Amino acid sequence: MEALSSIVGPNPQQSLWRIDSVLVEDIVALSRKFYQTHKSAIRRGRKVVVGGTLAGSADIGGADFDLLVDGCLFDFKASRHPKITTQHLRQMVGYWLLDYDDALKIRSIAVSLVRHGHTAYFDVERDLLPAGSFEGLRSTFRKELARIGKRNSERSDFKPRLPSAVR
């Protein structure tokens, strides 16, 4: 967080001048690496959304995704260690749950370890949800978020978050 606070200035142009060129070069290299690996899928995609929000994003204080290509939701991880964690998968299931009305038609997720050139794909219903439990799961989740929100709305220090079972 210190690095971020060192570049944030009183206006966007001043902030941009403070960004280290090494950081910019790293981001460009990672973006190119991802694109080279996935360009055919992106080009063939009928529905490609970069950096979108979900119907329930506001219910948890904000959530946005990296990339959606024809129902496959991508999440980019740029860590030095090539590891997909349970927390990553829970985050992606949380995104699936927050697409309340299935507007994005998310059927699979992809966690892309962009620094390492590896992407792991998962079928949401087959690989990430308990068998037969997905019918009505989104509506139950939405109702529970509303109940939690109502209960906590009077607390001034409350910040909405995904329930621990999803995080």
Secondary structure as UniProt FT lines:
FT   HELIX           2..7
FT   HELIX           12..18
FT   HELIX           21..44
FT   STRAND          48..50
FT   TURN            55..56
FT   HELIX           57..60
FT   STRAND          67..69
FT   TURN            70..71
FT   STRAND          72..77
FT   HELIX           86..98
FT   TURN            100..101
FT   TURN            103..104
FT   STRAND          108..113
FT   TURN            114..117
FT   STRAND          118..123
FT   HELIX           124..128
FT   TURN            131..132
FT   TURN            135..136
FT   HELIX           137..152
FT   TURN            153..154
FT   TURN            156..157
FT   TURN            164..166
//
